[in-house]
């Protein structure tokens, strides 16, 4: 199957929605200083864990919102066909809405399809729709299929000035996640404080080694976030201790507690950062984002 033969998308009765164009900051425009320190160059981070239910998307959107409220320019690339990150950040992602699918399959520029998130003035989203579910098949016969997102990100950063690009992945190690791993320089892994916490992480790390060896030598595991932490249970403390033993340098001091507010926020198309700023979950994600910004990117060559 050639690229031109790839089905565009399933036909729907409703007309396609095209959001109004959104202007990202030009690369030549100096940025304003905010409470969080801006990196010298854009930090591109992929949020991945092949194990589902670990708070991956929740971490992606809330860290993004917290960084943006700290005065930083943040773009979230939703690479999960479920589009949960798009939902939580309040942007349209109905079937037919242009976004990640068009960038990967049709080679469109990222800034053609970004949308402004109502969560913050300097937070943008490249949405994912159900159309993206067919991208795994559509990418198979496309030359350079594993680096489509990398080329799009590189072209974007030649024109636009961003502080963070956060890529939210599906809970799998398919071509979509591979594109994210090739495009990013840093890996952020959420690990839940429950049984089988490290399940899947070892396979993810093996995949990272393969990617580093053949497609992206820049990629390194920089951040681990402990999620669903319950201070009342011995299990959470034991899991946290085990993770910190294995990944002492990468694990953030801040652990994200179990929080009803964190779970409620997406149903209102919000992040917990704006849904309930005073809640324990919101404060924890704000602290995690501050820690990420203060720590900065690992030195080049550090794995």
Secondary structure by P-SEA (a helix, b strand, c coil): ccccccccccccccccccccccccccccbbbbbccccccccbbbbbbcccccccaaaaaaaaaaaaaaaabbbbbbbbccccaaaaaaacccccccccccccccccccccccbbbbbccccccccccccccccccccccccccccccaaaaaaaaaaacbbbcbbbbbbcccccaaaaaaaaaccbbbbbbccccccccaaaaaaaaaaaaaaccccccccccccccccccccaaaaaaaaaaaaacccccccccccccccccccccccccccccccccaaaaaaaaaaaaaaaacccccccc
